[in-house]
Amino acid sequence: MATTKRPRNRMFRNINAKIAAIPMVLTTLVVFVGGTIWTVVYSFTNSKLLPKLKFVGFDQYERLWSNSRWLISIENLALFGVFSLIFTISVGFLLAVLMDQKIRFEDTFRTIMLYPFALSFVVTGLVWQWILNPSFGIQSIVRSLGWESFTFNPLENPNLVMYGLLIAGLWQGTGFVMCLLLAGLRGIDEDIWKATRVDGIPTWKTYVIVIIPMMRPVFITTLVLVAAGIIKLYDLVVAQTSGGPGNASQVPAMYVYDYMFQAQNLGQGFAASTMMLLSVLIVLIPWAYLEFGGKKHG
């Protein structure tokens, strides 16, 4: 008579892998979770040069949201973020569609498009600072060709400086988005394409009605990655404009750095960084719910 084996306790499944993950889990809890809680707690204090537990309630947050520099940085980040999300994902998807046509030298083109992402934001900012410099950049080149009245100097125009930063950001990030979406396109079953061709559905309508909805998880992941990068925007601005002209290109990360390490006002810097953390959570929580909670998709 055959005996039935009792199921092993789930706690002891893959025990070696769980033991190996303990250092990583402890590091996450101590460094990230602990550091986050510490920052939030001290954002309610009057810490200056050194952290001290002298609670002042929401005074730091009231001071933060009454500071014109912080408000300008939020407006700049919102402007940069909206246009960056729209153009990065739109252009990245268009490039992915073109790459998915089995073109010649695809590996070469993909490497060229992804190369800017391998550069640091500091290098990208400096390169585009030179390209947009009116003395020897685009404006100078066009004028040397005969268009003496041509003017293109966004980095010194307070109304256009964020668009100059946007150009550099798109140049660096579009290739990465293209690779993510190209991987999603390559995961589409070839039988779906054959079925749409048999039914006589136009190619553009196939993308809109069939392909894009099937790539929903890829688009959501791409959106989260791009949005998280936008929220912590810092290196590109420092390298390209240093927050100028005036405060025209200030961003929240610069505000946090300046108050914590230059103005020696830790409480105000902690309050600003807590607001940035809240922005990240606003992005991550809906993504986590769509991916891991609610109705599961097959």
C-alpha positions in Angstrom: 0.0 0.0 0.0 1.5 3.3 -1.1 2.1 5.9 1.6 1.4 9.5 0.9 4.2 12.0 1.7 3.4 14.8 4.0 4.1 18.2 2.4 7.2 19.9 3.6 6.7 23.1 5.6 7.0 26.1 3.3 9.3 27.8 5.8 12.0 25.2 5.1 11.7 25.3 1.3 14.8 26.7 -0.5 16.4 27.1 3.0 19.9 27.7 1.5 18.7 30.6 -0.6 16.9 32.1 2.3 20.0 31.9 4.5 22.1 33.5 1.7 19.6 36.4 1.5 19.8 37.2 5.2 22.7 39.8 4.8 20.8 41.6 2.0 17.6 41.7 4.0 19.4 43.0 7.1 21.2 45.6 5.0 17.9 46.7 3.5 16.2 47.0 6.9 19.1 48.8 8.6 20.4 51.1 5.8 17.3 51.9 3.8 14.3 51.4 6.1 16.3 52.6 9.2 17.7 55.6 7.3 14.3 56.5 6.0 12.6 56.4 9.4 15.5 58.4 10.9 15.2 61.1 8.2 11.4 61.4 8.7 11.7 61.6 12.5 14.4 64.4 12.3 12.4 66.3 9.7 10.1 67.3 12.7 13.1 68.7 14.6 15.0 72.0 14.7 18.3 70.3 13.6 20.9 72.7 12.3 24.5 71.7 11.8 24.1 68.5 13.8 20.9 66.4 14.3 19.2 66.9 17.6 15.8 65.7 19.0 14.2 69.1 19.6 10.8 68.6 18.0 9.1 71.6 16.4 6.1 69.9 14.9 5.4 70.8 11.3 7.4 74.1 11.4 9.9 72.7 8.9 7.2 71.8 6.5 5.5 75.1 6.8 8.8 76.9 6.1 9.4 74.5 3.2 6.1 75.2 1.4 6.4 79.0 2.0 9.9 79.1 0.4 9.7 80.4 -3.1 12.8 78.4 -4.1 11.1 75.2 -3.2 8.0 76.1 -5.1 10.0 77.0 -8.1 11.8 73.6 -7.9 8.5 71.7 -7.7 7.2 73.6 -10.8 10.4 72.9 -12.7 10.3 69.2 -11.8 6.7 68.9 -12.8 7.4 70.6 -16.2 10.5 68.5 -16.8 8.7 65.3 -15.6 5.6 65.7 -17.8 7.5 66.4 -21.0 10.1 63.8 -20.2 7.6 61.0 -19.6 5.6 61.9 -22.8 8.6 62.2 -25.2 10.8 59.6 -23.7 8.2 56.8 -23.8 6.7 58.0 -27.2 10.0 58.3 -29.0 11.4 55.2 -27.3 8.4 53.2 -28.4 8.7 54.5 -32.0 12.3 53.6 -32.1 11.5 50.1 -30.7 8.9 49.6 -33.4 11.5 50.5 -36.0 14.1 48.2 -34.5 11.6 45.4 -34.4 11.3 45.4 -38.2 14.4 43.1 -38.4 16.6 45.9 -40.0 20.2 45.3 -41.0 22.9 46.2 -38.5 20.3 46.1 -35.7 22.9 45.4 -33.1 25.0 48.4 -34.2 22.0 50.8 -34.1 20.9 49.4 -30.8 24.3 50.0 -29.3 24.5 53.5 -30.6 21.1 54.4 -29.2 21.9 52.8 -25.8 25.3 54.4 -25.6 24.2 57.7 -24.1 22.6 55.8 -21.2 26.0 54.4 -20.3 27.3 57.9 -19.6 26.9 59.7 -16.3 24.5 62.6 -16.0 27.5 64.8 -15.3 29.1 64.0 -18.6 25.8 64.4 -20.4 25.2 67.8 -18.8 28.7 69.0 -19.7 28.4 67.8 -23.3 25.0 69.5 -23.8 26.2 72.6 -22.1 28.9 72.9 -24.8 26.4 72.0 -27.6 23.9 74.7 -26.4 26.6 77.3 -25.7 26.0 80.3 -28.0 29.7 81.0 -28.5 30.6 77.6 -30.1 27.5 75.5 -30.1 24.5 75.2 -32.3 23.9 78.9 -32.5 27.5 79.6 -33.6 27.4 76.9 -36.2 24.1 78.0 -37.8 25.3 81.6 -37.8 28.5 80.6 -39.5 26.4 79.1 -42.3 24.9 82.5 -43.1 21.9 82.8 -40.8 23.3 85.7 -38.8 20.0 86.4 -37.0 19.6 82.9 -35.7 19.3 82.7 -31.9 19.3 79.5 -29.8 20.5 80.0 -26.3 18.0 78.2 -24.0 20.4 77.7 -21.0 20.7 81.5 -20.4 17.0 82.1 -20.9 15.0 81.6 -17.6 11.8 80.8 -19.7 13.6 78.1 -21.8 16.3 76.7 -19.5 14.2 73.7 -18.5 13.7 72.8 -22.1 17.4 72.8 -22.6 17.7 70.3 -19.7 14.9 68.3 -21.2 16.8 67.9 -24.5 19.8 66.5 -22.7 17.6 64.2 -20.6 15.8 62.8 -23.6 19.1 62.2 -25.4 20.3 60.1 -22.5 17.2 58.2 -21.5 15.4 57.5 -24.8 17.7 54.6 -25.8 17.2 52.8 -22.5 13.4 53.1 -22.9 13.7 51.8 -26.4 15.5 48.7 -25.2 12.9 48.0 -22.6 10.0 48.3 -25.0 11.9 46.4 -27.7 12.2 43.5 -25.3 8.4 43.7 -24.8 7.8 43.7 -28.5 10.0 40.7 -29.0 7.9 38.9 -26.4 4.8 39.1 -28.5 3.8 35.8 -30.0 4.4 35.7 -33.8 1.0 34.0 -34.2 -0.7 37.2 -33.1 0.9 39.1 -36.0 0.0 36.3 -38.4 -3.6 36.4 -37.2 -4.0 40.1 -37.6 -2.5 39.9 -41.2 -5.0 37.2 -42.1 -7.8 39.3 -40.8 -6.6 42.3 -42.8 -6.1 44.6 -39.8 -3.8 47.5 -40.6 -0.4 47.5 -38.9 -1.0 50.8 -37.0 -4.3 49.5 -35.7 -2.7 46.2 -34.6 -0.3 48.2 -32.5 -3.0 50.4 -31.0 -5.6 47.7 -30.3 -3.6 44.5 -29.7 0.1 45.1 -29.1 0.1 48.1 -26.8 -2.5 46.6 -24.4 -0.5 43.3 -24.3 2.6 45.3 -23.3 0.9 46.9 -20.4 3.3 45.5 -17.7 6.3 46.7 -19.7 4.9 50.2 -20.1 4.1 50.4 -16.4 7.6 49.2 -15.4 9.1 51.7 -17.9 6.9 54.5 -16.5 8.0 53.8 -12.9 11.7 53.7 -13.8 11.5 56.9 -15.8 9.4 58.6 -13.1 11.8 57.6 -10.3 14.7 59.0 -12.3 12.9 62.3 -12.8 12.2 62.7 -9.1 15.8 62.4 -8.1 17.1 64.6 -10.9 20.2 66.4 -9.7 23.5 65.6 -11.6 22.2 66.8 -14.9 21.1 70.2 -13.6 24.3 70.8 -11.6 26.5 69.9 -14.5 24.5 71.9 -17.1 23.2 75.0 -15.3 24.0 74.8 -11.6 20.4 75.7 -11.0 20.6 79.0 -13.0 20.1 81.5 -14.4 19.0 82.6 -10.9 16.7 79.9 -9.6 15.1 79.2 -13.0 16.4 75.5 -13.1 16.2 74.6 -9.4 15.0 71.1 -8.6 14.1 69.5 -5.3 17.3 67.4 -5.0 19.4 70.6 -5.2 17.3 72.2 -2.5 17.9 69.2 -0.2 21.7 69.2 -0.9 22.1 72.9 -0.4 20.2 73.1 2.9 21.8 70.0 4.3 25.5 70.6 3.3 25.7 74.3 2.6 23.1 76.2 4.6 23.7 73.7 7.5 20.0 73.3 8.2 19.5 69.6 8.5 15.8 69.9 9.7 14.8 71.8 6.5 16.8 69.4 4.3 15.2 66.4 6.0 11.7 67.9 5.4 12.5 68.4 1.7 13.9 64.9 1.3 10.8 63.5 3.1 8.6 65.2 0.5 10.7 63.7 -2.2 10.2 60.3 -0.6 6.5 60.8 -0.6 6.7 61.6 -4.3 8.5 58.3 -4.9 5.8 56.4 -2.9 3.1 58.1 -4.9 4.7 56.5 -8.0 5.6 53.1 -6.5 2.4 52.2 -4.6 0.1 52.3 -7.6 2.7 50.3 -9.6 3.0 47.7 -6.9 -0.8 47.4 -6.7 -1.2 47.0 -10.4 1.6 44.4 -10.6 1.1 42.4 -7.4 -2.3 43.2 -6.1 -5.9 43.3 -7.4 -6.9 41.1 -10.2 -4.1 38.9 -11.5 -3.7 38.9 -15.3 -2.8 35.7 -17.2 
